[in-house]
């Protein structure tokens, strides 16, 4: 089998930095915004897990209040005594500690907690899927850059051949053994070859800019890419069924969907539990009064009575909360949760179908690209042999400039075709890894 990509030593500038595929992948994993966003979503999911667990733990609340108010008594019906109003104001201090511990709510809160944990796991699977997609994207961009680099070499080789032929034909024309039209054709061919070199170099620069984006970096493109290939993947020649089974077991997006379904099943169960009461244990303490210090005053009978200071109280008990009717709120919650669960199951079925198609397409693409690469190598060998013969025939005076020009064009096209076939094989193998859930 011919080399996957031509040698590109002509393009490597002295002192130029070379980026390997492994470096590109590590850069993408560390810097791509979509991966960072996925990691942030995982952290948020873990935090929601903590929030969902909170109602299972004791709830302690401390309240303190100070107010300055008048002490006027309202006139009540049936009581003829009329108390005069006054603008005199008094202090009032009130501090209270409440503690509540949920004992049992028929599984409503535990199921919500389990659902939050399942969603957090699903977000982790989604982050893994995002990483796989990012790696596949950077691999595609990297091999596109290698292809662009190889096309530059093909264009430069074509230009070198045309320049050599131009000098050869110029000598023939000056010697009078070839007509002037041959020289005009050679000049046009050489100019066209220079245009192709410019386009190829520009294409290579664009592909490196796209590689920068796939790596999640901003910066210049003053670097080179290494001549790397993507190795054959285990099972790429195997039957389709084992590959499908592997993909269904390994794909993180399918795992994420399964965890989302599990979370929604728990959410539905928690919604059903909302029809039942909640049993709590409550306890608390309160201290209230007009001042922190106790004094003594004379009452209307001349007796000394304590006045002021803080009065404290303690309490504890069992609390039963049963929302018997909330305007069909629980009923609507249950119906929504049930419909959402049906939707998630439908999404999973669609995703399994997509996995089937992706695995089959990528496996077929790998096999087709391998055969195309072999054929492209054979075509290139034939085109190079044809160019060699055309070159010899023209030098011997029995071939025409048209024959030589056509042979040069065919060699250039076959070289580009081999580069394209190599790119197709590398990207097809990268797509197969993604479809199978492999790194």
C-alpha positions, 0 to 999 in steps of 0.5 A, a space after each residue: 500500500 502506498 504511503 498515506 500522505 506524501 513526504 512534505 520535507 520541502 515545506 518545513 521551514 527552518 525553526 518552524 514549530 510542529 504540532 502533533 495530533 496528540 498535542 492538538 487533541 490535548 489542547 482541544 480537551 483543555 481549551 475548547 469552550 464547548 468542553 468547558 461548558 459541559 464541565 460547568 454543567 456537570 458541576 452545576 448538576 452536582 450542586 443540584 444534587 446537593 440541593 435536592 438532598 437538603 430537605 432530608 437533613 435538619 432545617 434550622 432557622 434563627 430569627 431575631 427582631 427588634 421593634 419600637 412601637 406604641 402600646 395602644 389597646 384596640 376597643 373590642 365589641 362588648 367591652 365598654 372600657 375605652 382605653 385612651 390612645 398614646 404616642 408613647 413607644 416601647 421597645 420589643 425584642 424577640 429571638 427565636 430558633 426553629 428546627 424541623 426534621 422531615 421524618 417521612 413523606 412517602 418517598 417524595 423527597 428521596 425520589 427527587 434526590 435520586 432523580 437529581 443524582 441521575 441527572 448529574 450522572 447524565 450530565 457527566 455522560 454528556 460531557 464525555 460525549 462532548 469530549 468525543 465529538 471535540 476529539 473527532 472534530 480536531 482529528 478531522 481538522 488535523 487531517 484536513 491540514 495534513 491534506 492541505 500540506 500534501 497538496 502544496 507538495 503536489 503543486 510544488 512538484 508539478 511546478 518543478 516539472 513544468 519549470 524543467 520542461 519549460 527550460 527544456 522546450 525553450 532550448 528546443 525552440 531556440 535550436 529550431 527543433 520545436 515550433 514556437 507554439 510549444 514554448 507558448 504552451 509551456 509558458 502557460 502551463 508553468 504559470 498555471 502551475 504557479 497559480 496552483 501552488 499559491 492556491 494550495 498554500 492558501 488552502 493550507 493556511 486556511 486549514 491551519 486556521 480551522 485547526 486552531 478553532 477546533 483546538 480552542 485556541 486563538 493565534 497565528 498559523 505559523 506552525 507545521 503539522 506532523 505527517 501522521 496517519 490514523 491507524 486501522 481500528 479494531 473491528 473495522 473489517 468485522 460484521 456490522 452487528 458486533 460494532 452496533 452492540 459495542 456502540 450501544 454499550 459504549 456511547 456516552 450519549 446513550 448512557 446519558 439518555 438512559 440516566 435521564 430516563 431513570 431520573 424522569 422515572 424517579 421524578 414521576 414517582 415523586 410526583 405521585 408521592 405528592 398526593 400523600 402527607 408529610 410527617 415532621 418533627 419540630 422543636 424551637 425556643 423563643 426569648 421575647 421581652 421589652 428589655 434585656 434587664 429586669 427592673 421593679 416598679 410599684 403597681 396601683 396598690 403600692 406593691 413592688 412588681 418585677 418589670 421588663 426582662 426577657 421571657 423564654 419558651 420552649 416547644 416541640 412536637 410532631 407536625 403532619 402536613 397534608 395538602 388535600 387540594 391545591 387546585 389539581 396542581 399535583 394531578 397536573 404535575 403527574 401528567 407533565 412528568 409522565 408525558 416528559 418520560 414518554 418524550 425521553 423514551 422516544 428520543 432514546 429510540 431515535 438516538 439508537 436509530 442514529 447510532 445504527 446509521 452512524 456506525 454503518 455509514 462510518 464502517 462502510 466509509 472506512 472500507 470504501 476509503 481503503 479501496 479508493 486509496 489503493 486505487 488512487 495509488 495505482 492511478 498515481 503510479 500509472 500517471 507518473 509512468 505516463 509522464 515519464 514516457 511522455 517526457 522521453 517521447 517529447 525529448 526524442 522528438 516523437 511526442 507532442 507538447 499536448 501529450 506532455 501537457 496532458 501527462 503532466 496534468 494527469 500526474 498532478 490530478 492523480 497526486 491530488 486524488 491520492 491526497 484526497 483518498 488518504 484524507 477520506 480514510 483518516 477522517 472515516 476512521 475518526 468518524 468510526 471511533 466517534 460512532 463506536 464511542 471510542 477515544 
